[in-house]
Amino acid sequence: MVIPTNCNLCPRKCGANRAAGVRGFCGADGTLRVARAALHEWEEPPISAKAGSGTVFFSNCPLRCVYCQNIDISQGGFGIDITAERLAEIFIELQAQDAANINLVTATQYLPWIVPALKQARERGLALPIVWNTSGYETVETITALEGFVDIYLTDFKYGKTVRDSAGAAMRYSQVPEDSTSAATRYSQAPDYFEVATAALDAMCAQVGAPIVNDDGVMQRGVIVRHLLLPGQLDNSKAVMKFLWERLGNTVLYSVMNQYTPLQHFASFAELNEKTPDEDYHALLDFMDALGMDDYFWQEGGAAQESFIPPFDSTGVK
């Protein structure tokens, strides 16, 4: 295991000397920190299956969206420092609980620990599919490093690009660069998100191929692309889904969510103080249907609740 001395594991490439204990943009230093490891029932059906997904929530995050639903661990630093050896044990413990898979949530900053832990767990009998659960803000190099270790990519695609006509109406997807008021810049400080996430998604698809689901309805391989509809971002979401459909078609599975929950008051982002209107969500689903996307995961009413956010209490870590 080589802890970065000039960290470039994520697209930020902040260059932090994490081996010397310096924290990167993501908040991680030279230790491996985990906030929760338990069965999780609220993923997409082929991921959660009947018993639940063996989900490991890692602390810190390279993207750090202002609206993050897991802010206590992504930006608050909550978690327990453990070794790669303990992480391997956690994987085996989750398998013993009949988990459908091992689901690694926001793990990019801990790649140097993840690979050795997976190797050790496999030597001890780990035989479950490995899910890389990510914001989509990944380098192609990191995705390449995961080849042979990850079976399923459960990836966000948060932000698209639109241009507007002279009357202000949103037009089709365009290569026109985003400006400083774009959602990716405003909410995630990542004006390059679209280009970076597109390259990473292409690499994911090339690596694991088309979705494979076994006879029990449990996903074994492939890519699920998630998109969360944010308040006031219907045009952005339409641009995302149009782009994905035209680029990937049925070679991936799609999941469109309306579970955004305001967990804090935003002085600078007033639109984020409200839940996403139901009519916007249904308008997005209608738009997708019109594109020909007739097979995707979607959420019925009641998803925007704090009860859908797991308690980050070190369960399964110690």
Secondary structure, DSSP 8 states (H G I E B T S, - for coil): ----SS--SSTT-----GGGT---TTS--SSEEEEEEEEE--S-HHHHTTT-EEEEEES--SS--TT-TTHHHHTS--SEEE-HHHHHHHHHHHHHTT-SSEEEES-GGGHHHHHHHHHHHHHTT--S-EEEEE-S---HHHHHHTTTT-SEEEEE-----EEE-TT--EEEE------TTSHHHHHHS-TTHHHHHHHHHHHHHHHH-S-EE-TTS-EEEEEEEEEE--TT-HHHHHHHHHHHHHHHGGGSEEEEE------S--SS-GGGGS---HHHHHHHHHHHHHHT--S-EE--TT-SSGGGS---S-TTT-
